[in-house]
Amino acid sequence: MKILMVAIPNHHFFQWVNQLKDSGYEVFWFDVTDGGPKSDKIAWVTQIKGWKLRWDFPFRTTIKKIFPKLYALIQKLNERSVTSVFNKILIDIKPDIVHCFEMQLSGLPILSIMEINMLPFIYSSWGSDVFYYDKLGVSKQQLQRFYNRVNYAITDCKRDYNLMVENSFNSKFLGVFPGNGGLTINQNNIQLISKRNIILIKGYDDGVGKASVVLKAFELLPKSFLEAYKLIVYSADNSVERHINNSSFFSDLDIEIYYRYAFLQNESLLKMMGESCIHIANSISDGMPNVLLEAMGMGAFPIQSNPGNVTEEVITHGKNGYLIHNALDEIEISNLIKEALANETLRKYAQNYNVNFIDQHYNRTILQPKIITLYESVLIESNK
């Protein structure tokens, strides 16, 4: 079986694809953005990259910097279109299945070509592309046109499937799977409550991510309340760095920042989660956050926003974590942080519950054969 994957370069995508490594399938990846070199994380996959430029001419980056208008004019002639390249790929490879990850960046650019063929088309929703589509610049007409072509859908939460149905999706649903295909948890890195001294904060502050509100929530706490902890902000946007550097509150606290576009190994992040007493992530839109599942699996007490009621699919407020009801309310978030740090009994119960819950429902080893079989079932059905 030949499977053509269409996606941007993304860690979660690489993890999903690696589930198929020893399946016997022939897997191809069309990097729809043509960003960066080939990935050694999926070296076994045939990677279609370097397709965009007809000619990577000398001093191209210099001209782009000094003469942007000239560069834009040159690029109109020098760049190949996604549709023409993708159409040629279909002709050359003759895939049995096309699987795209995320609608706006991967699905819509190839839609016009998929509409003129009958190939089985799988769509995996990611992040906000179902819940927040209009704010991402996708019209309802585009959305429904895309759903009309998709033959099979995979979501990372129940909410998104229900929203798809409300917007006229009536093809086959293959189920709810985490965007990365499942988690591999090193139990040796899960520390006891008494050994956890890190407060871990996701630093997205990009309009959808609201880490700046979390920082304001911390500033409402007595500084003495945090002196026993190390604060780590990961995937931090520049606005988060500026906020911390300009705040007298954070100036003499133990705080470390990992920037959003600096590479942080997933294994290192998981180890930090296994040493964290709480993990906080706050946004106004998301699917089922992979980092939330990872934090729960590593025993960090989750304090998580709940856009579109998606997070409550895995968190019961006050039982195995806290839900942020208003992502823009620093007072609410501040109170939740204070309550979580003060209630060691709750955090201990939540750690035991969450580690077991994630192992039962998101274990990569358990999900892998289901994902492999998923493609087999699509091929069999399409050949009937």
Steps between C-alpha positions, in 0.01 A plus 500: 500500500622850413398778739565864412511723808450875457611711795721780624827404675380428852615287793155351558469409133836324509388302806178394327681386185754299697216277618507355146874435478486119510150462356613409149331810357684721253470849648563833324495847653423810297622798704229741394702803617838371378655620825856401587705189422389139513421374849716228650211423738321322215801404290324180387224705329535625139503876560394737222681824569689766307213528253409866532787686327572448133846648557669569834703784350816651657454779757128420522477574875700823457267625226200403715635712786621806307258509206174341626285636214739367237515168681118474506491560125765235435324248721176530302692343212733282705257320734304194397138480615388246759225376270722432200761322708244298694322394183830374354572311824167319472577403141852380583432316828145375437419479874225275634410752773559873557508612864523871588568641846326832580261675266618857451868437427488151350146418389378811320815548286449156340119501495456600134712202392326258735165612358593369154594150617333219693790403727407412861562823694565494878503821702644535850382813680762682703486769765252774414421426137150368573405704807654834395493473120340840432758682713773322301367651180303199371150576373205272571475433126864385489443288810197322358660457160796333673275274710310400187819360347637328812413130512630422848567715807710463812477749788692539825182569699127420491412870480655544156315207347170641628587842353586341166161328488330832579681644196376234255770232534327170427782265402661231714648580840805287584514599866672716758879469512763731649666710232835333554361146487553428868738553791805309614550567871821419685368399841847551651468875442175533695601648836317483832303807609763576765772527234314732264615862519436630147206711382481447125330757275430478127615831353284541189381861487404538136140620507362152564748405772464718809814443706514872581180460704666217694798724577263770629334233715833418663559868572183501713652241736729580793854457374580294810246244377729415207845517652520122551434432131680533170287653225563366149334661200531295180404579139510864607414776254698827501218682679534256791875562524441877501233470769730300728804723442301818566329369814649568841290210633698239305840669540619303803305176447661186362368506143619343175371565147509268199412694188231391258721464193802354680505122482405325824510122486167340585680261737638799691156660526346174625774470764422855619130407517593203718667742742223764494238546769268685262481559124312806374385563144251768401340580164174617348497225235647152464425140426608240757844634596774239470700675772206466737489125444877480541492700825222280638690187401808628684301579814507882490178651634328666201352849505359535150266725305186338361412662163187347354487261798768277348726466804220373719507183290806399705489727808231506766541831679615450859561128453799449271577860409359851478319650201549866418151625415606846381837503325518881532438515877830520687320507837336162435829350382687644798252339740533164323881512525479584868248223572698240306828577677328495839316170447764227495239232569311589182818511295604157627162349412502669158849372424401137563173539309648682200801273453269198489241676281756602237656153500159341438375740231803658330775237521688498172555126506126437532403754232759400239326183371169689488659772283660244268167318464325831432681537167432138409127550557496812283672320213268198521191721508615714209561192284148363545 
